[in-house]
Each structure stands twice: as C-alpha cells, then as structure tokens.
Amino acid sequence: MDCAADPAGLTVAGMSSERVIQIGRDILGRNDRIAADNRARFLADDMLVFNLVSSPGAGKTSLLVRAVSELKRSWQLGVIEGDQQTSNDAERIRATGVPAIQINTGKGCHLDATMVSEAYRRLPPLNHGILFIENVGNLVCPAAFDLGEACKIVVLSTTEGEDKPLKYPEMFAASSLMLINKIDLARLVDFDLDQTVEYARRVSPGIEVLTVSARTGEGFAALYAWIGKQVAGQTHPVGGTAR
C-alpha cells in the first residue's frame, strides 16, 4: 500500500473523508491482528525484535552492518530488510555472515505485519536471538504500522538538522530510542545536539537518546549496553551476553 492510500493520508480523489477513515481503520485493524500474531511467535521463539526507522540516508544500514558484525559473537541474529527496490542492503548484511531477508515493497512506503510474518518464515531458526527489521526510509507511514516488534528505534543523522522530531512527531513518539548517527560530523554541520534532544523530549518525554557514528564506531558500546538491558527486561530473556 502506498502513501496515497495510507491512513496517514488526508484525502483520496473521489472518496469521502468518512470512507477514507473507515478504510484506514480496516487496514490498521487487520495489520494489528497480524502484528499480535507476530509478537506471540517472537515471544515463543524467545526473539527480541527491533524495528529501525529513519529518513532515507540517515545511515540505518551502515549502522546495522557494524552492529551485527559485532553482536553476532554474542547472539543469534537475523535481519529483515525493507526497501522499495534492490537487494543491496540485504547483501551488505549477508556479507557479515548474518542471515537477511529482503522485502521489496514496490510503491509501498513502509513494511506491514504480513510482510514481516512471511519474511520471518524464510529466515533460518533463530530461537533465543535478536531480529532487526530495517524499515523503508520514511518518517511518516511506518509510525502507524505495528510489526510485532518489541520497540521502534528511530535513527536521526546530524546532517538532517535538529527539527525532525517536531516535523515528524508521531514517529518519535512511537519510538523507545533515538539514535543520533553521524555524530562525528556534528561540528562540521553545526549540529545542535542539546536542541535536538529537547525537541525529541518535547514530543516524547521518555525517549532515550544515544549518539553514534557508524563510520568510526563511536557510541556503539553504549548501544550494545542498551540492547543488553532490553534483553534482560524481556519476559522470556534471550540467550547470550552483551559484550
């Protein structure tokens, strides 16, 4: 489903606003039911699942490549990659030795619970592990669609400016963690970290914030510690110990 037919859209030519709202509710209702099934399956498999979201170019894939390369020593890992076209990102993940399934959404602007369910079946058994879902680059539509994840992680790069949380409040409100990537470039682009955090917490007071650089590795130890806390906090803790 593309954004024109998405519940986040405001109008559809030739259709009343009431009809658009009803269709949106039906779509989200069906998605939520499948997401609940996904969540039950993930819990049964003792899987901790993260849904990574961002604008295009924020560095999600580079961040994920570095993370899985290092975390694979401690946990079983799997990745589901969402893009409109190409398998480039999944191939980058597979090059690390971590299994990855590519979902191409075509004109679709987000992953939904059905896509994730089907992709998860194609992964090798990953009991007691961690699954990363890299969503389509978009800060609007993915906010509305539960995939069955434990939590959303929103990635914001320093090159995007400080006001993304105010421009896309639903995504930041839906996320548990904001990763500020490309922190090594902050001085070069006059990025105001304090202002960005203030904007994010204006939208979501409880959001956690970490700064990282996928290029240099800065901040990744803190990210792994955060992941370890999520592992420890699961009802059914996954196996492995964070390093």
N, C-alpha and C positions, 0 to 999 in steps of 0.2 A: 504494500500500500504506500503510495507516495504522499507527500505533504498536502497536496491539494484535497485529498480525501481523508486526511488525518483529523482526529478530534481536536487537534491544536489549531486547525484552520478555522477561519471565521465564516466564510461563505463558499457556496458552490453554485455555479450558474444554473438557473432553472429549478432550484430546490429551496424550499422554505427553511428558515433558520431552525424551526422546530424539528423538521425532518433530519437536518444535518446533526442536530444534537442527539436525536434518537439513534441514528446510525452510529455516531461516535460512542454512545453508551453501550450499544450492542457489541461493537468491536472491542472496546476495552473490557467489557464483561467476559466475553469469550477468552480474551487474552489472559485475564486474571485467573480464570479457572485452569487454564493450561499451565500458567506460571505456578499455581499452587501444586499441581501435579509434579512439575519440575522440582519444586522445593522439597517435596516429600521424597522424591527419588534421590536428590542430592544428599539429604539427611540420611536416608537408608544406606547410601554408599559412603557415608562419612566424608563427604566432599565439602570443602569451603569454597564458595563461589563469589568472585568479584566481577562486577560489571564496570569496565573502564569506558568513560565517556569524555568527549572533548570536541573542540572545533577541529576542522582539518588543519594539519600542520603543527599541532601542539606538541607532537613528539611521542604519542602513545606507543607506537610500535617500537621505536628505538628504546624507550623506557622499558618496555616489556621484554625485548630481546636481552637487555642487560640483566633484568631481574630473573628471568627464567634460567639464564645461563648459570647464575649463581645459586638460585634456590633449588635447582634440581639435585644438588648434593644432599639436600635435607628432606625433600618431599617428592612424592609423585606429582607430576604436573601435567596439565592439559590446557590447550588454548583453543578457543573458538574465535575466528577472525571474521568480522563483518565489513564488507566493502561493497560499493555498487558494482564495481568491475575489478578484474585481475585477481590473481592469486599471489601477488608479490609479497604481501605481509605474512601470509601463512608459510611461504617458502623461507622467509627470513627466520621465522620461529623454528621450523623444522631443521634448519641448518644448525641449531643449537643442540639438536638431539631430543627436543621435546615435541610430542605429537601435537599436531594442529589441524583443525578442520576449517576450510574456507567456506563462508557463505557469501554468495553474490546476490545482492538484493535488487539489481537492475535499477529501476527508477525509485525503489523504496529508499526512504531516508532514515531507517532505523531497523534494528533487529526486533523480532517479536518472539513470544514464548514458544510458538510452534516451530519456528526455525531453529531455536536453541535445542528443543527437545529432539528434533531429527538429527542435528549435528552431534549431540551428546551420544546418541546411539552408535555413531560411526567412530567415536574415539575408542581406543583400547580400554580395558577395565582400569579404573583409576581409584579404587577404594582407598580411603584414608589419605586423600591428597587435596590438591588445590586446583581449581579450574578458573582460568582467567578468560573472560569474554571481552573482546575488544569490539566495541560497538562502532557503527558507522559514524564518521566525523560529522557531528551535528549537535548543537546545544539546545535544540527545541524538541523534536519528536521523541527522542529516546527517554526524555524525562517522564513521559506518560506511560511507558510500557515496562511493566514488571516482567522480568525474565525468569524469576525464581531465585535470584541471587541473594547472598547474604547482605550485600550492600553495594552501593554505587561509589565509585571513586572518580571524581572529576579532575581532569588534568588541564591546567591552565599554563600557558607558556609566558615568559616575561615579555616576549615580542608582541603579544596581543594587547598589551595595555592593562590598566588597573580596573576598568569598569565592567568587565564581563559579568561578574556576579549580579550587578544591577540591571544589565541588559537582558540576562537570561536567568531570572531569579528562580524559576521552577526547577531547573537543573541543579543549581547549587543547594536549594532547599531539600532536594531529594537525595543528595549525596552525603555520605558519612565523613569522607575525607577529601580535601582539596590538595592535590599535588601541584606545586608550582615548579614547573620544569624550566630548563634552560637558565637556571639561577646564575650560571657562570657568565651569562650575557647581561645581567641586570644593570650593571654600571654603564655598559655601552649603550643601552637603550633608555637610560634614565628611568628605570622601573622603580616604582614606589611600593615596596613590599608591605609596609605598615598600612598604607591606604587600601591595598588590595585585600588584606586580611580584614580590615574594618568593614569594607563593602560586603565581603562574604559573610561576616558575622552579623551584619545588619539584616541580611536575608535569612541566615540560618545560624542563630547564636551558638548552637552546639557543634558546629562543624569543626573538625580537626584539620590542621594545616601543617604540611611538611614541604620543605624546599629541596629540590633535587636537580641534578644535572645528568641526563642520560649519557652525555658525552664524556664527562670526567668521572662520574661515579659519586660525586658529592651528594651526601644526604641519603644514600641507599641503605646504610646501616640502620638509620632511624626508620626508614620504610620497612625494612625486614623486621625490626623490633615491633612495629605497629602490626604487621601481619601476624607475628607470633602471638600478640595479645588477642587478636581475633580468633586465632586457632584455640588458645586457652579458654576463650569465652564461649566457644560453641557448646551446645548441649551435648553433642557427641564429638569430642575433640578428635581432630585428625591426627594421624601418626607423624612422627618426625619432630625434630627440634630445630628451631631457627638458629642460624649462625650469624 
